[in-house]
């Protein structure tokens, strides 16, 4: 229980820390995404219902801090005058909750590996989830815009952001393991046995 | 999937649907409260970001400060003279407006603001400024800076959300920051919008929904245009660098008048709140 509470505190800390990290203009304006990394690592360490709760809280606060309100009234009027389609807002409030829950559910498939102390695949999958999250966000922007376009610059930005953020993944994994040990929370399976072929 | 997981998923789906049904005022209220909770961290984060990216305030020597102070004092004196002339002209224009029965334009007092931080989300071209509703900043207010030798106001962006003492601004380079625009010296009108992802160092804008075969040349200025009395007209937006004729409509590629990467301070044009908008006055007889 204490571990789960601390996980929420860690997410809050991630939201604060995110404001301290600048974009790297030289690498396609990419930046380290702390909050998704903490969420994905947290999702691997807690049961499914708690992962959903974490997705809800993280996505809700993220959208409250970042989503753009509705279109400006003067632009709506101007669009009508020049025969343009009415402009839309930046995104649906709450869509990040859905994205986090979706990707958290995918990551939950490899939770047994994380629990057995094998980090290779969870690390790769967390980076893949970061790429997927950015692709989903951009696809949503495209959907609202009414036309799908993924120019090369978008892929450069997505890959650079995911790569930069992936540096943080093992550190967060390690931190979560330490946190679990300190609070007496059991992430690791202690009853996993690998089958060995017995000599005939 | 076990029973507990299914129940959790059902509850989660219900909560998600509930969030999706939030209307604009409710969303706005939540955003204001959450942003207020994170406001102090945002300011310190901005300072650290500035220091890390080399945009922190440069320390100046006393001699440099002295000479700058001298220059600013002279400039201030000149501006005070100009202001008194502008005030005289303003009252004359108001009198003529009244006589001709023109609709009174919005008040466009300027609020100086400092850019605290560029936004952390992956896709939006946003920033936070250190002025909010308490200082008169409203949603949709234009953000300008003076450009050229004549100090003509050029558009930087618009206020996306004004909180109590801070505001989120959308740069003109973001595709959500649309502005009704016209080409200077012609009657062609369209919608100017940014391109969210661009390989160019200086972002390019698109002036869309122009009529086909419009007579538009490179180098023509693009200005704001408003027929709704909600946005100040004739703010400089950029310069046409290319023109593409399409099947249904045409579009011009526009270079912004402002270098958005180098903006420590901006000016917010103060608008009249939406609810206090007076209907267009009838011409006096």
Interface residues (C-beta under 8 A of the other chain):
Chain A: X15 X16 X18 X19 X20 X21 X22 X23 X25 X31 X33 X48 X49 X52 X53 X55 X56 X60 X61 X64 X65 X66 X67 X68 X69 X70 X71 X72 X73 X74 X75 X77 X78 X79 X81 X82 X83 X84 X87 X89 X90 X92 X93 X94 X97 X98 X101 X134 X137 X138 X141 X145 X151 X152 X153 X154 X157 X161
Chain B: X4 X5 X7 X8 X9 X11 X12 X15 X16 X19 X20 X22 X24 X27 X28 X30 X31 X33 X34 X35 X38 X41 X42 X44 X45 X46 X48 X49 X52 X53 X117 X118 X119 X120 X121 X122 X123 X124 X126 X139 X140 X158 X160 X161 X170 X175 X176 X178 X179 X180 X189 X190 X191 X196 X197 X198 X199 X208 X209 X225 X226 X227 X228 X230 X231 X249 X274
